[in-house]
Amino acid sequence: MRYLVAANWKMNKTVGETLEYLDRFLPSVKDLLSVDIMIAPPFTALSSASIRLDAAKKEGEYNVKLGAQNMYYVEKGAFTGEISPVMLNELDVEYVILGHSERRHIFGEKDDLINKKVITAVETGIRPILCVGETLEEREQGKTLSVVERQIRNGLAGVEKDMAFIDIAYEPVWAIGTGVNATPEQAQEVHRFIRSLINEISKGNDSNTRILYGGSVNEKNARDLIKEPNVDGFLVGTASLDPERFYKIITEVLEV
Ligand SMILES: O=C(CO)COP(=O)(O)O
């Protein structure tokens, strides 16, 4: 299984800033093919990023893929403000982040909607990264594993046989954007649980499923986190906004 290091830029960077970032970032990861890299800019920058990546790939070898931060589960129609999988496919978007805690908590997305999106993503050939994770209150009440189990079972209902085409990101809500990451031990405990759960529900058909950790990952804590046996990569927010910091995290993963 290849590690995946993914950047979730959230609502950051204009088209100009995206192109400036790629100009600085792409040379650093040229010929770096042993780890999968994904960048998810905002929707407005996807097209320009796609063109820039395409041009780079004509000049050299890059293992950098584009991701979307969300999508709707219908091909087209009267869904004001939504983006469809067909629109993402056209831009060579290969990943989609689904069920991010900001979608769940700020925009009220529930497991059944997230599940519909996961199913459509798999059907359209866009690899979903299903995000799960507990709030601080849930952790303090000892509910971490039961919350994660519910989010995974509901989120993956109907796609269990396609598990090898899906990645999971464990992102404890209390660690997102706070500067307080889960300790390697805390991450490993939940990742081991997720691994056994998806092994059970996919009947062993999960050999390409990465379990990413997300939540205040940076160039200083990445090495200790990736050393854990069930941490298969990262979903990085804040630290991915700077191309040098994101590259440093990638190099920490390479060294394990
Ligand atoms: O939400 C995240 C990635 O999806 C994590 O964000 P931070 O790295 O800023 O904590």
The ligand as an SDF file (V2000), in Angstrom:
LIG
                    3D

 10  9  0  0  0  0  0  0  0  0999 V2000
   -9.4060   19.4090    8.6360 O   0  0  0  0  0  0  0  0  0  0  0  0
   -8.2740   19.1150    8.3480 C   0  0  0  0  0  0  0  0  0  0  0  0
   -7.9390   18.4830    7.0570 C   0  0  0  0  0  0  0  0  0  0  0  0
   -9.0780   18.0450    6.3970 O   0  0  0  0  0  0  0  0  0  0  0  0
   -7.1610   19.4110    9.2710 C   0  0  0  0  0  0  0  0  0  0  0  0
   -6.9780   20.7680    9.3510 O   0  0  0  0  0  0  0  0  0  0  0  0
   -5.6980   21.3320   10.1520 P   0  0  0  0  0  0  0  0  0  0  0  0
   -4.4970   20.6010    9.5700 O   0  0  0  0  0  0  0  0  0  0  0  0
   -5.7000   22.7900    9.8880 O   0  0  0  0  0  0  0  0  0  0  0  0
   -5.9040   20.9740   11.5820 O   0  0  0  0  0  0  0  0  0  0  0  0
  1  2  2  0
  2  3  1  0
  2  5  1  0
  3  4  1  0
  5  6  1  0
  6  7  1  0
  7  8  2  0
  7  9  1  0
  7 10  1  0
M  END
$$$$
